[in-house]
């Protein structure tokens, strides 16, 4: 059942190619993005954790009353923690992932370049290695600008407009530069 997976991993190691590596990385990135989106919309994993914690507290509350004062304080603290989690969930903070805004801006700035690199590597052809090197340089430059870019009130500017706009602008400038006649 898992033979094709192991065969693919074996090929990735024994017959290494950048295409395979980029494919695996992009597949894992797509899976993680889907998981984060699923959790942010449904709160499935967070609610399951809250439910299990509440069940444990209920079971611990049924223990005999000769429990020490320290154990009661721990139960009270755990109950407050669950109440805080439930409050955070019901107020729209259903994603337990906490990524600093600056890091999120850098990640968003790198995404279009990653997509571009994956598409370019899958297309293949002459000069792919040089183009991937240029993409890495542009991606690092884009991430650096994204880090220092102020956080706008409308966050879509930081997370969608800037990354894809900058990527499009840089690719357009490179294409125009290559079409420019040589000055000889």
Secondary structure by P-SEA (a helix, b strand, c coil): caaaaaaaaaaaaccccaaaaaaaaaaaaaaaaaaaaaaaacaaaaaaaaaaaaaaaaaaaaccccccaaaaaaaaaaaaaaaaaaaaaaacccccccccaaaaaaaaaaaaaaaaaaaaaaacccaaaaaaaaaaaaaaaaaaaaaaccccccccccccaaaaaaaaaaaaaaaaaaaccccc
